[in-house]
Amino acid sequence: MNNPRPGPDEFDEEELIRSEFDSIVSGLSLDESAPTTYLDELDAIEDSHRFIPPNPPQQSPRAMWRAIKRAVNRWFHRGYHEDDGAML
């Protein structure tokens, strides 16, 4: 025979689910008087973590050539390094 009444285990599980749902819903606020919403706050966080590319000042061709020359000289006079820096 089918028992139309739930057993004690089923009742406890259902009551537990209801109480968890009620605790989640009780924490929600339907007050729309706030100036910002949760989505606005997420957009603000996303905008604050954006990459802002550097904007170096313009260089004359002569200044650029000097910078390249200094970089090449630093590279060649860095000393002898056989390894690539990785150590096991």
N, C-alpha and C positions, 0 to 999 in steps of 0.2 A: 504494500500500500504506500501511496505517496503521502508524505507528511506535509500538509500545506503550511505548517508553522516552521519557521527557521529554527535550527538547533542553537544551542548556547554559543557555539564557536562562530557561527555565521552572524549571529546578532552582535557579538562583540566586535567582529571585523567591520561590520557595517557601521556600528556606532563610532568606531575609531576613525573610519573614513569621513563620516559626517563631522566629527569634532575637528579633524584636521582641516577640512574644507571651511568650516566656520571660523577657525582661527586665522586662516589665510584671508578670507573675505572681510573679517573684522578689521584687519590692518589696512585695507584699501580705503581711500578717501575719494568721494565723488564730488568734493568741493572744487568747483571750477573758478573760484575767485582769485586763485594765485596768478601772478603776472606771467609766469612761465610754466610750461608743462615739462614732464619728464623727457619727452622727445627734444624739446628745446635745449634742455641741459645736456643731453647726449650730443647734439649738434655742436654746442659750445665746446665740449671736451674734444670732439673731433677736430674742430677748427684750431684749437690751441696747440694740437700736436702735429700740425702740418709742417712739412719741410719748407723752409724759406731759403731759396737759393741765394748764395752770396752775390753781391753786386760789386765786383772789384772796380776800381777807378780805371778810366781809359789810359792806355800807355802809348807813348809814341813808338814808332818802329825802332828807333835807336834804343830806347829804354827796354823794349821787349828783347832786342838782340843781346843787350848786356845781361838781362836776367837769364836768358838761355845759356849764355856763355858761363855765368857763375854756376848755374845748376850742373852743367857738363863738367866743369872743373871740380866741383865738390864730388861728383860721382867718380871721376877718375882718381882723385886723391883721397879717397875714403880709406885706403889701406887695403891689404890683401885679405879677402874673406873667401875661403874655399867653400864653406858650407852656406846654406841658404838661411841659417838661423834656427832651423828646427833641430831639436835635440830629443833623442829617444831615452 
